Amino acid sequence: MKRFRKYSKLSLVTFIRGGWITVGAVAAVFFLRLLTRGHLADAIVRWIARSFSISEKEADLVYFRAVTNNMQYLLTIVIIIFVFLLFRMLLYSYKKYFDEVVSGIDKLMEDGGVISLSPELETVEHKLIYVKQTLEAREVEIRRAEQQKNDLVVYLAHDIKTPLTSVIGYLSLLDENPDMPDGKKSKYIHTAWEKANRLKTLVNEFFEIIRSHSDQAPLQKTKIDLYYMLVQIAEELYPQLKACNKHIENHVEEEISVYGDSEKLARVFNNILKNAISYSAENSSISVSAREFPDKTVIAFENSGEIPEDKLCLIFDKFYRLNRARQSETGGSGLGLAIAKDIVSLHGGQIRAESSNGHTAFIIEIPSKSS
């Protein structure tokens, strides 16, 4: 019934046209029946008698033999003619509609092409307009993705060039001055080592975003012991925590679990904790807690430090860094949170940031297995 209503205008027009042809056929049959009897037949007989100068009885006999005896053949011819007209009318109408639809399809790929069909094809017109809008949106998305890829190459090339130039510069000084004092040599070696680590971080993040975009394999979801995963990640981040006198407080209960791809979710938690380490206050703690609900598991990462309200909607954008001046030398490329958001979205979950009163929280919701 719903599908019929969608094409009600087309059905109505077709019904009306067919109805007129049917009415014409009925009228023709009725007219032929009048030829066999009644005033019309008498008038024709009199006309034959006058025209051929014969008696009315002879004219009536001629008329009877010519019309009445052949009435079934005449009716058959009339019916065939009207069936042909009905078929011709329908064929012409639908050919016209098909031509309109083909013209509308041709305009799908035209910039600024306006799709306009007959009122009877209103539903088809709406569908074609929707397809055109969808194709245009996809084209914009493809262009945006291409631009992002170009930005990624330019951005990382610039960021990689800076520490690489420093490494080469300091190593060149050491190579050109073998008798350099030990104190100065140690200072140059340490600086080159720092720049090399910075270069390693950028290269790792470059491969991280490439892997994030190219990894089309389905998620390998399993039940994950959240507490032990976070313990393991905290141990891996110990050198970074130690360098700035920070620590992670794991308040997750041991029986709480999360359902998802362990490798990808570990990447999410790792990226969020690295972000917290980079932006939280010195000598502070990073708190991790979780609650398990029937339909989802909610995980919260909290740290000191506040994000301006107008920046909260930007921090999950690729290449965005909250403090560009500081992070251009020591931080990442601004891809970590964007990658985290992509992975959480793949799990059908949500991630958001809240910040107030000197504290920031990243909250992740991962659907449970049964939801």
Summary of the structure (lengths in Angstrom):
residues: 371
radius of gyration: 41.4
end to end distance: 33.1
largest distance: 146.7
contacts: 1023
relative contact order: 0.06
helix: 66%
strand: 13%
